[in-house]
Amino acid sequence: MSPRTLTLLNTIGCLALTGLIVAQWCKERTIQGNLAETTRQLAITRDQAAEESQRRAALERDIAVLKETIEATQKAAETSAHDFAEKDALATELQAQLTSAREQLATWEAALKTRDQRIHLLDSELAATRKRLDEAIAKLKAAAEK
């Protein structure tokens, strides 16, 4: 092989190596670009995951508050129902007492009416007895004067 052929082969080899280096460099740049894009997407995804985690925590707190509110509302409803039942029983008892008091009042009114009639009768009898006594006294006075 002549030196000229060797130089030509050497030049071709250098050009091939240069092409290979340029190809690998371009490939590495593409990979680095992809890596940078993937890193950027990873950062975005991590931010979204953190936001979603915060949102989930806020929703869990809201759910806990809602559960407490529901429990308090249920307890208040139970208490109200119990109070209503007690007040209903009290109202029923008071209604029965009122009915009993009205019946007793009617009985007393009848008894008072009977008493008033009896007093009126006794008053009439007393007036008649007084009149007879006055007449008897008048006769006695007249008999004493004679």
CNS distance restraints for C-alpha pairs under 8 A (distance, minus, plus):
assign (resid   1 and name CA) (resid   5 and name CA) 6.27 0.50 0.50
assign (resid   1 and name CA) (resid   6 and name CA) 6.76 0.50 0.50
assign (resid   2 and name CA) (resid   6 and name CA) 6.28 0.50 0.50
assign (resid   3 and name CA) (resid   7 and name CA) 6.05 0.50 0.50
assign (resid   4 and name CA) (resid   8 and name CA) 6.09 0.50 0.50
assign (resid   5 and name CA) (resid   9 and name CA) 5.95 0.50 0.50
assign (resid   6 and name CA) (resid  10 and name CA) 5.80 0.50 0.50
assign (resid   7 and name CA) (resid  11 and name CA) 5.94 0.50 0.50
assign (resid   8 and name CA) (resid  12 and name CA) 6.06 0.50 0.50
assign (resid   9 and name CA) (resid  13 and name CA) 5.89 0.50 0.50
assign (resid  10 and name CA) (resid  14 and name CA) 5.99 0.50 0.50
assign (resid  11 and name CA) (resid  15 and name CA) 6.01 0.50 0.50
assign (resid  12 and name CA) (resid  16 and name CA) 5.98 0.50 0.50
assign (resid  13 and name CA) (resid  17 and name CA) 5.98 0.50 0.50
assign (resid  14 and name CA) (resid  18 and name CA) 5.88 0.50 0.50
assign (resid  15 and name CA) (resid  19 and name CA) 5.98 0.50 0.50
assign (resid  16 and name CA) (resid  20 and name CA) 6.00 0.50 0.50
assign (resid  17 and name CA) (resid  21 and name CA) 5.96 0.50 0.50
assign (resid  18 and name CA) (resid  22 and name CA) 5.98 0.50 0.50
assign (resid  19 and name CA) (resid  23 and name CA) 5.92 0.50 0.50
assign (resid  20 and name CA) (resid  24 and name CA) 6.06 0.50 0.50
assign (resid  21 and name CA) (resid  25 and name CA) 5.90 0.50 0.50
assign (resid  22 and name CA) (resid  26 and name CA) 6.02 0.50 0.50
assign (resid  23 and name CA) (resid  27 and name CA) 6.04 0.50 0.50
assign (resid  24 and name CA) (resid  28 and name CA) 5.89 0.50 0.50
assign (resid  25 and name CA) (resid  29 and name CA) 6.08 0.50 0.50
assign (resid  26 and name CA) (resid  30 and name CA) 6.16 0.50 0.50
assign (resid  27 and name CA) (resid  31 and name CA) 6.11 0.50 0.50
assign (resid  28 and name CA) (resid  32 and name CA) 5.93 0.50 0.50
assign (resid  29 and name CA) (resid  33 and name CA) 5.99 0.50 0.50
assign (resid  30 and name CA) (resid  34 and name CA) 6.08 0.50 0.50
assign (resid  31 and name CA) (resid  35 and name CA) 5.90 0.50 0.50
assign (resid  32 and name CA) (resid  36 and name CA) 5.94 0.50 0.50
assign (resid  33 and name CA) (resid  37 and name CA) 6.11 0.50 0.50
assign (resid  34 and name CA) (resid  38 and name CA) 5.94 0.50 0.50
assign (resid  35 and name CA) (resid  39 and name CA) 5.92 0.50 0.50
assign (resid  36 and name CA) (resid  40 and name CA) 6.07 0.50 0.50
assign (resid  37 and name CA) (resid  41 and name CA) 6.07 0.50 0.50
assign (resid  38 and name CA) (resid  42 and name CA) 5.93 0.50 0.50
assign (resid  39 and name CA) (resid  43 and name CA) 6.19 0.50 0.50
assign (resid  40 and name CA) (resid  44 and name CA) 6.25 0.50 0.50
assign (resid  41 and name CA) (resid  45 and name CA) 5.96 0.50 0.50
assign (resid  42 and name CA) (resid  46 and name CA) 6.03 0.50 0.50
assign (resid  43 and name CA) (resid  47 and name CA) 6.15 0.50 0.50
assign (resid  44 and name CA) (resid  48 and name CA) 6.12 0.50 0.50
assign (resid  45 and name CA) (resid  49 and name CA) 5.98 0.50 0.50
assign (resid  46 and name CA) (resid  50 and name CA) 6.08 0.50 0.50
assign (resid  47 and name CA) (resid  51 and name CA) 6.14 0.50 0.50
assign (resid  48 and name CA) (resid  52 and name CA) 5.99 0.50 0.50
assign (resid  49 and name CA) (resid  53 and name CA) 5.96 0.50 0.50
assign (resid  50 and name CA) (resid  54 and name CA) 6.17 0.50 0.50
assign (resid  51 and name CA) (resid  55 and name CA) 6.04 0.50 0.50
assign (resid  52 and name CA) (resid  56 and name CA) 5.89 0.50 0.50
assign (resid  53 and name CA) (resid  57 and name CA) 6.12 0.50 0.50
assign (resid  54 and name CA) (resid  58 and name CA) 6.13 0.50 0.50
assign (resid  55 and name CA) (resid  59 and name CA) 6.07 0.50 0.50
assign (resid  56 and name CA) (resid  60 and name CA) 6.05 0.50 0.50
assign (resid  57 and name CA) (resid  61 and name CA) 6.19 0.50 0.50
assign (resid  58 and name CA) (resid  62 and name CA) 6.14 0.50 0.50
assign (resid  59 and name CA) (resid  63 and name CA) 6.03 0.50 0.50
assign (resid  60 and name CA) (resid  64 and name CA) 6.13 0.50 0.50
assign (resid  61 and name CA) (resid  65 and name CA) 6.17 0.50 0.50
assign (resid  62 and name CA) (resid  66 and name CA) 6.05 0.50 0.50
assign (resid  63 and name CA) (resid  67 and name CA) 6.05 0.50 0.50
assign (resid  64 and name CA) (resid  68 and name CA) 6.22 0.50 0.50
assign (resid  65 and name CA) (resid  69 and name CA) 6.07 0.50 0.50
assign (resid  66 and name CA) (resid  70 and name CA) 6.00 0.50 0.50
assign (resid  67 and name CA) (resid  71 and name CA) 6.08 0.50 0.50
assign (resid  68 and name CA) (resid  72 and name CA) 6.06 0.50 0.50
assign (resid  69 and name CA) (resid  73 and name CA) 6.00 0.50 0.50
assign (resid  70 and name CA) (resid  74 and name CA) 6.02 0.50 0.50
assign (resid  71 and name CA) (resid  75 and name CA) 6.10 0.50 0.50
assign (resid  72 and name CA) (resid  76 and name CA) 6.04 0.50 0.50
assign (resid  73 and name CA) (resid  77 and name CA) 6.01 0.50 0.50
assign (resid  74 and name CA) (resid  78 and name CA) 6.08 0.50 0.50
assign (resid  75 and name CA) (resid  79 and name CA) 6.02 0.50 0.50
assign (resid  76 and name CA) (resid  80 and name CA) 5.93 0.50 0.50
assign (resid  77 and name CA) (resid  81 and name CA) 5.98 0.50 0.50
assign (resid  78 and name CA) (resid  82 and name CA) 6.06 0.50 0.50
assign (resid  79 and name CA) (resid  83 and name CA) 5.98 0.50 0.50
assign (resid  80 and name CA) (resid  84 and name CA) 5.87 0.50 0.50
assign (resid  81 and name CA) (resid  85 and name CA) 6.08 0.50 0.50
assign (resid  82 and name CA) (resid  86 and name CA) 6.21 0.50 0.50
assign (resid  83 and name CA) (resid  87 and name CA) 6.04 0.50 0.50
assign (resid  84 and name CA) (resid  88 and name CA) 5.86 0.50 0.50
assign (resid  85 and name CA) (resid  89 and name CA) 6.08 0.50 0.50
assign (resid  86 and name CA) (resid  90 and name CA) 6.07 0.50 0.50
assign (resid  87 and name CA) (resid  91 and name CA) 5.94 0.50 0.50
assign (resid  88 and name CA) (resid  92 and name CA) 6.12 0.50 0.50
assign (resid  89 and name CA) (resid  93 and name CA) 6.11 0.50 0.50
assign (resid  90 and name CA) (resid  94 and name CA) 5.99 0.50 0.50
assign (resid  91 and name CA) (resid  95 and name CA) 5.94 0.50 0.50
assign (resid  92 and name CA) (resid  96 and name CA) 6.20 0.50 0.50
assign (resid  93 and name CA) (resid  97 and name CA) 6.17 0.50 0.50
assign (resid  94 and name CA) (resid  98 and name CA) 5.97 0.50 0.50
assign (resid  95 and name CA) (resid  99 and name CA) 6.13 0.50 0.50
assign (resid  96 and name CA) (resid 100 and name CA) 6.11 0.50 0.50
assign (resid  97 and name CA) (resid 101 and name CA) 5.97 0.50 0.50
assign (resid  98 and name CA) (resid 102 and name CA) 6.07 0.50 0.50
assign (resid  99 and name CA) (resid 103 and name CA) 6.19 0.50 0.50
assign (resid 100 and name CA) (resid 104 and name CA) 6.10 0.50 0.50
assign (resid 101 and name CA) (resid 105 and name CA) 5.95 0.50 0.50
assign (resid 102 and name CA) (resid 106 and name CA) 6.11 0.50 0.50
assign (resid 103 and name CA) (resid 107 and name CA) 6.22 0.50 0.50
assign (resid 104 and name CA) (resid 108 and name CA) 6.11 0.50 0.50
assign (resid 105 and name CA) (resid 109 and name CA) 6.00 0.50 0.50
assign (resid 106 and name CA) (resid 110 and name CA) 6.16 0.50 0.50
assign (resid 107 and name CA) (resid 111 and name CA) 6.12 0.50 0.50
assign (resid 108 and name CA) (resid 112 and name CA) 5.95 0.50 0.50
assign (resid 109 and name CA) (resid 113 and name CA) 6.04 0.50 0.50
assign (resid 110 and name CA) (resid 114 and name CA) 6.12 0.50 0.50
assign (resid 111 and name CA) (resid 115 and name CA) 6.05 0.50 0.50
assign (resid 112 and name CA) (resid 116 and name CA) 5.95 0.50 0.50
assign (resid 113 and name CA) (resid 117 and name CA) 6.15 0.50 0.50
assign (resid 114 and name CA) (resid 118 and name CA) 6.12 0.50 0.50
assign (resid 115 and name CA) (resid 119 and name CA) 5.98 0.50 0.50
assign (resid 116 and name CA) (resid 120 and name CA) 6.01 0.50 0.50
assign (resid 117 and name CA) (resid 121 and name CA) 6.10 0.50 0.50
assign (resid 118 and name CA) (resid 122 and name CA) 6.02 0.50 0.50
assign (resid 119 and name CA) (resid 123 and name CA) 5.83 0.50 0.50
assign (resid 120 and name CA) (resid 124 and name CA) 6.12 0.50 0.50
assign (resid 121 and name CA) (resid 125 and name CA) 6.16 0.50 0.50
assign (resid 122 and name CA) (resid 126 and name CA) 5.88 0.50 0.50
assign (resid 123 and name CA) (resid 127 and name CA) 6.03 0.50 0.50
assign (resid 124 and name CA) (resid 128 and name CA) 6.18 0.50 0.50
assign (resid 125 and name CA) (resid 129 and name CA) 6.00 0.50 0.50
assign (resid 126 and name CA) (resid 130 and name CA) 5.92 0.50 0.50
assign (resid 127 and name CA) (resid 131 and name CA) 6.02 0.50 0.50
assign (resid 128 and name CA) (resid 132 and name CA) 6.23 0.50 0.50
assign (resid 129 and name CA) (resid 133 and name CA) 6.08 0.50 0.50
assign (resid 130 and name CA) (resid 134 and name CA) 5.96 0.50 0.50
assign (resid 131 and name CA) (resid 135 and name CA) 6.12 0.50 0.50
assign (resid 132 and name CA) (resid 136 and name CA) 5.94 0.50 0.50
assign (resid 133 and name CA) (resid 137 and name CA) 5.96 0.50 0.50
assign (resid 134 and name CA) (resid 138 and name CA) 6.00 0.50 0.50
assign (resid 135 and name CA) (resid 139 and name CA) 6.13 0.50 0.50
assign (resid 136 and name CA) (resid 140 and name CA) 6.09 0.50 0.50
assign (resid 137 and name CA) (resid 141 and name CA) 6.06 0.50 0.50
assign (resid 138 and name CA) (resid 142 and name CA) 6.05 0.50 0.50
assign (resid 139 and name CA) (resid 143 and name CA) 5.88 0.50 0.50
assign (resid 140 and name CA) (resid 144 and name CA) 5.93 0.50 0.50
assign (resid 141 and name CA) (resid 145 and name CA) 6.18 0.50 0.50
assign (resid 142 and name CA) (resid 146 and name CA) 6.39 0.50 0.50
